Amino acid sequence: MYLNILDEVERAEIKESRQPGDVNLMVVSKTFAAKDIEPVLQQGARIFGENRVQEAQTKWPDLKAIYADVELHLIGPLQSNKTAEAVALFDAIHTIDRKKIADYVAKEQQKQGRELDLFIQVNIGDEAQKAGISLAELDEFCHYCRHQKGLNIVGLMCIPPAQHDAAPYFALLQKRAKTFGLKGLSMGMSADFKTAIRLGATHIRVGSAIFGQRG
């Protein structure tokens, strides 16, 4: 299914007058074992998203030893006590959402001599149960991350409210990213990635459409 989704992405790029390769198709491999991931790697997939640091540690070091050009992205919440492991293993983190995490990542990157691509997670629907910085606090937080902590903030990430039309939320995230001069937009999943591409997504997170439903 990976190649089918890749074809859909490429057709959506053409339809929306996006440049070829503008959109990074991230394969969400959380809960899937290395044996399930390897066929997708063999089809050419090289960008993968994982939700939990501990789970990623059980499968990706061995896979990356074989497929050295894989990019591994953390798309789930980062706990401060897992920061060292996350900075060592991942190439990008999409869930920078509070000053404590920004502080820990900045300190650990300096210690390890690494610089990851980082996205600020925005609570775009202002939902109490969801992680992410609020829109009201985004300006100040973005300035803190970039100018006080020196973090390589490349974009914004969001997960729109369920059972709502995603388009207005994607459009809002795109607008806010432009105000900061950020090109990265991590938004869109299996059900709405074409809408996300229309509204400027640079990273779409697709799992079930590639692997099927998780058990």
C-alpha positions in Angstrom: 0.0 0.0 0.0 2.9 2.4 0.5 3.5 2.8 -3.2 -0.3 3.5 -3.7 -0.2 6.2 -1.1 3.0 7.7 -2.5 1.2 7.8 -5.9 -1.8 9.6 -4.4 0.6 12.1 -2.7 2.3 12.8 -6.0 -1.0 13.3 -7.8 -2.2 15.6 -5.1 1.0 17.7 -5.5 0.3 18.1 -9.2 -3.4 18.9 -8.6 -2.5 21.6 -6.0 0.4 23.0 -8.1 2.9 21.9 -5.5 6.5 21.2 -6.5 7.4 17.4 -6.9 8.8 16.2 -3.5 7.3 19.2 -1.6 5.4 16.8 0.6 7.2 14.2 2.8 5.2 11.0 3.3 5.9 9.9 6.8 5.0 6.2 7.5 3.6 6.0 11.0 5.1 2.7 12.2 4.0 2.8 15.9 2.9 -0.5 17.3 4.3 -2.4 14.3 7.3 -4.7 14.6 10.4 -4.6 12.5 9.2 -7.6 10.4 6.1 -5.5 9.4 8.2 -2.4 8.7 10.9 -4.0 6.6 8.7 -4.6 3.5 7.8 -0.9 3.5 11.5 0.0 3.7 12.2 -2.3 0.8 9.6 -0.4 -1.2 11.7 2.7 -0.7 10.1 4.4 2.3 12.7 6.4 4.3 10.7 8.7 6.6 9.0 7.0 9.6 7.1 8.3 12.6 7.0 6.8 16.0 5.0 7.8 19.1 7.1 6.4 21.9 10.8 6.6 22.5 10.9 3.3 24.3 9.1 1.4 21.6 11.3 3.0 18.9 14.4 1.9 20.7 13.4 -1.8 20.4 13.3 -1.9 16.6 15.0 1.1 14.9 18.7 0.8 15.9 18.9 -2.5 14.0 16.8 -1.3 11.1 18.8 1.9 10.8 22.0 -0.2 10.7 20.8 -1.7 7.5 18.9 1.3 6.1 21.3 4.1 7.1 19.4 6.8 5.2 16.2 6.5 7.2 14.8 9.6 8.9 13.1 8.8 12.2 10.6 11.3 13.5 9.1 11.4 17.0 5.4 12.3 16.6 4.2 11.4 20.1 4.7 13.3 23.4 8.2 13.5 24.7 8.7 12.9 28.4 11.6 14.8 29.9 13.2 11.7 31.3 13.4 10.3 27.7 15.1 13.3 26.2 18.6 11.9 26.0 17.4 8.7 24.2 15.2 10.8 21.9 17.9 13.1 20.8 20.3 10.2 20.2 17.8 8.1 18.2 15.5 10.6 16.3 16.3 13.0 13.5 13.2 15.2 14.1 10.8 15.8 17.0 7.3 17.1 16.1 6.1 17.6 19.7 7.9 20.5 21.3 5.0 21.9 23.4 6.3 23.5 26.6 9.4 25.3 27.9 10.5 22.4 30.1 10.8 20.2 27.0 12.5 23.0 25.0 15.0 23.3 27.8 15.7 19.6 28.0 16.1 19.2 24.3 18.5 22.2 24.0 20.7 20.9 26.8 20.8 17.4 25.4 21.5 18.5 21.9 24.5 20.5 23.2 25.7 17.5 25.2 25.4 15.1 22.3 26.6 17.5 19.6 23.4 17.0 17.6 20.9 19.4 16.0 17.4 17.9 15.2 14.7 19.4 13.1 12.0 20.5 15.6 8.3 21.3 15.2 6.2 23.1 17.8 3.0 21.2 18.5 0.1 23.6 18.5 -3.2 22.8 20.2 -5.0 24.1 17.2 -8.5 23.4 18.5 -7.8 24.6 22.1 -8.8 21.2 23.4 -8.3 20.6 27.1 -7.4 16.9 26.7 -4.8 17.5 24.0 -1.1 18.4 24.2 0.3 21.4 22.4 1.0 25.0 23.0 -2.1 27.2 22.8 -2.5 29.7 20.0 -2.4 32.5 22.6 1.0 31.5 23.8 2.5 30.5 20.5 4.2 33.8 19.6 6.1 34.0 22.9 6.9 30.3 22.9 8.2 30.3 19.4 10.5 33.3 20.3 11.7 31.4 23.4 12.6 28.3 21.5 14.3 30.0 18.6 16.0 33.0 20.2 16.6 32.1 23.8 17.3 28.3 23.5 18.7 28.4 19.9 16.5 25.5 18.8 16.2 24.6 15.1 12.5 25.2 14.8 11.6 24.2 11.3 7.8 24.2 11.5 4.5 23.7 13.3 2.5 20.6 13.9 -1.2 20.0 14.8 -3.9 17.4 15.2 -7.3 18.9 14.5 -10.3 18.1 16.6 -11.9 14.8 15.8 -15.3 14.9 14.0 -14.5 18.4 12.7 -13.7 19.5 9.2 -9.9 19.6 9.3 -9.5 22.3 6.6 -10.0 25.4 8.7 -7.5 24.2 11.3 -4.9 23.3 8.6 -5.4 26.8 7.1 -5.0 28.4 10.5 -1.7 26.5 11.1 -0.4 27.5 7.7 -1.2 31.2 8.4 0.5 31.1 11.8 3.6 29.4 10.3 3.9 32.1 7.7 4.0 34.8 10.4 7.1 33.1 11.9 8.7 32.5 8.5 8.5 28.7 9.1 8.1 26.4 6.1 7.4 23.2 7.8 3.8 22.1 8.4 3.3 18.7 10.0 -0.4 18.0 9.5 -2.7 15.5 7.8 -3.2 11.8 8.5 -4.7 8.8 6.6 -8.2 10.3 6.4 -7.3 13.9 5.5 -3.9 14.1 4.0 -5.1 15.4 0.6 -6.8 18.3 2.4 -3.5 18.9 4.3 -1.5 18.9 1.0 -4.0 21.5 -0.5 -3.3 23.7 2.5 0.5 23.5 2.5 1.5 20.4 4.5 5.2 19.5 4.1 4.9 16.4 6.3 1.9 14.1 6.3 1.6 11.2 8.9 0.1 8.1 7.3 -0.1 4.8 9.1 -3.4 2.8 8.8 -3.7 3.5 5.1 -0.3 1.8 4.6 -0.3 -1.0 7.2 -4.0 -1.5 7.8 -5.8 -1.1 11.1 -3.7 -1.8 14.2 -4.8 -4.7 16.3 
